[in-house]
Amino acid sequence: MWQMQFFEWEVLDMNHMIDITVRDRDQVGSEMVGHCQVPMSFFARVGGAQEWLELKFMGMPAGNIHFTSEYFPQAVVGAAG
């Protein structure tokens, strides 16, 4: 069974690359299932992002994950407070 995780952070550099690693929590040592890398700007879209990301393992396709994000520009957050 896969568990969803939620993260929240302030974005300082839209060009920063984000590494996403998927691990099998049921395996001893939590072995990696696959990984991918996307720029921060991928997530920082007005209205958020809902995309399928392709995972790789040892250079080979390892499946896909559905990634959803919400984006709140600082100007909008500041105006609400």
N, C-alpha and C positions, 0 to 999 in steps of 0.2 A: 504494500500500500504506500502511495506517495503522499507526502505531507506538504502542504502549501506553506510558504514562508513569506512574511511581510517585512519590508524594510522601509525606513524613511530617512532621508538625509538631504542636506543642503548642497546644491550643485554649484561648484566653483569654476569648473573648466569643462565646457561642452565637448572638447576634443579628447578628453581622458577616455582611455579604453577600459571597459569593464569585462572582467573574466567571469564567466558563469560556469561552475563545475557542478555536475549532478553526480551524487554518490548513492550507492545502494546501502541504506542503513541496516539492512538485515544481514549483510555479509560481515564476517569477522574482519575488523580493520577498516570497515567502511570503504570498500573499493570503489574507484571512480567508474561511472557508467559512460560518461562522455563530457565534453566541454565545448564552449564556443566563446567568442570574443566579439563585442559590439561597442561602438562609440557611445558615450553618454548621450549624445544628441539623439540617438535611437529612441530613448525613453522620454526625452523632453519635447514632446509634441503637444500642441494645444489639443485638448480632448483626450490625451493619453494615447497609449499604444496597445494594440492587441495583435500580436504576431506569433507565428510559429518560427522557432529558431532551430536550425539543424545542429545537432551535436556531432562531434567527431571523437573517435578514440583511436589512437595510434595512426592518425591520418585517414581513417576509414569512417564512413557514415555510421552513426550509432543511434539513430532515431531523432525525434523532434520533441521539443517541449513548447507548450503554449505559454507565452509570457504576456502579462498584462501590467500596465503601469498607469498611474495618474500623474499629471504634471501641474503644479501650481506655481506660475511665475512669481518671483519675489514681489513685484509691483502689486499683484493681485492679493497676495498674503498680507502685505503692509497696509493696503487700503481697507481690508476686512477688520484689522485689529484696531 
